[in-house]
C-alpha cells in the first residue's frame, strides 16, 4: 500500500493503475494520500516505526 502511495504522488495515473493491478482498496489509498510521510509510516506499519527516523526523533524531543 505504501508503494502505491509513492507511485500516486509521483504520477497519479500510474499510482491508480498499480493499485488496481494489485487489487488494493482504492478507499484506503485515497485516505492515505492525505497523510504526511510520518503519518503514512504510522498508518502502514507496526507501532513506533516512524520513530526510527532521526528527523521525527528530533521533532519529538522539542
ABEGO torsion letter per residue (X at the ends): XAAAAAAAAABAAAAAAAAAAAGBBAAAAAAAAABBAAAAAAAABBBGAAAABAAAAAAAAX
